[in-house]
Amino acid sequence: MKKLVVKIENLDHFGRGIAKVNNMPIFVENSLIDEEVEIIVTKEKKNYMEGIVDKYIKTSPIRVVSKCPYYDNCGGCDLLHLSYEEQLKYKENKVKEIIKKFSDLECVNNIVGSKQFNYRNKITLQVNKDIGYFKKRTNDIIAIDKCLLVDDKINKIIVELKKIDVSKVNKIVIRVTNLESMVVFYGNISNKIELDVDTIIINDKIIKGNGYIKENINGLNFIISPTSFFQVNNIGMINIYNKVLEYIDGGNVLDLYCGTGTIGIYVSKKANNVLGIELNKEAIKDAQINKKLNNINNIDFISGDVGTVLSQKNFKADIVIVDPPRAGLDSNSINNIIKIKPNKIIYVSCDPVTLARDLNILKEHYDVLEITPFDMFGNTYHVECVSLLCLKNMR
């Protein structure tokens, strides 16, 4: 077991401290700038090392004591040793550094915060005798009684789950809304389940309820199926959607990677027409239902490849909204957007690195006017961004 005493010089983009020994970087979890720590080296590669703190010799004045009893072992949080104010500073600076480094832009606004605790409306619990989360870097399960990140309604359901025989279950997904709750079991349950929730599903079989739950966001109604994507932080979602809405000023809107249609429906009141495109057919089914629930007539949803759909529909877009997965936009999508030549692109991103990469390509054709970071996942290193791009010579 190799031990070293190091001084933390900086933080990386995953919230880890960075120290150097003989000019080799060492990444240390749960450490802060200017802290002196004795570490155990857990990984040693040719160009870097990783370590965990064995002893704090000198701690930072901004360090706080974690409120979570599982923090040292659980893989769910990265920044619980920072106050929420310091977390926001870290994330804002992280976005500024990444955007400058990879796209040479300096147009990042102040970060918009959310809630530090009790914000998640969805949780996935692992099961192997115990119910809980995976331990960091392992498949071992840490049994939990409650999680500080999730809605209190979820914690109450966790208490009830502890009373049920789930020995043959692999994982459990809990989703709650302002209106309803749903539990999905993956595996086998032989006994009848008694849970005070609206929908219960075992694998693909509906045991109780309609097989989906309903949500109301700012007067708009949505259904959420077991596999549907829906933002896990309602306050953060509203903050992001309001920023997107701020950029809509009429015209035809193309909503790419539209999922269940939440963004398109949210902005439809300020658009002439909206077309949402999504590869996932099940998501599009939900989007069509959501459209009917809200009696919206100026929006349509199509499942398929972006390029193929656009060539068939001949939809002239004034504004394109993109909300891609963490991998960002692929080259085909970027080329299609450039061909469409919208006046504006509104880019919603969940990874500032892939955002910076894509902006670096798009900025040949578009002016990047501003990038606003949003905190959707308090106590983690993740950060979302909304970027506004305007076609060159259109301003």
Secondary structure, 3 states (H helix, E strand, C coil): CCEEEEECCEECCCCCEEEEECCEEEEECCCCCCCEEEEEEEEECCCCEEEEEEEEEECCCCECCCCCCCCCCECCCCCCCECHHHHHHHHHHHHHHHHHHHHCCCCECCCECCCCCCCECEEEEEECCCEEEEECCCCCEEECCCCCCECHHHHHHHHHHCCCCCCCEEEEEEEECCCCEEEEEEECCCCCCCCCCCEEEECCEEEECCCCEEEEECCEEEEECCCCCCCCEHHHHHHHHHHHHHCCCCCEEEEECCCCCHHHHHHHHHCCEEEEEECCHHHHHHHHHHHHHCCCCCEEEEECCHHHHHHHHCCCCCEEEECCCCCCCCHHHHHHHHHHCCCEEEEEECCHHHHHHHHHHHCCCEEEEEEEEECCCCCCCCCEEEEEEEECCCC
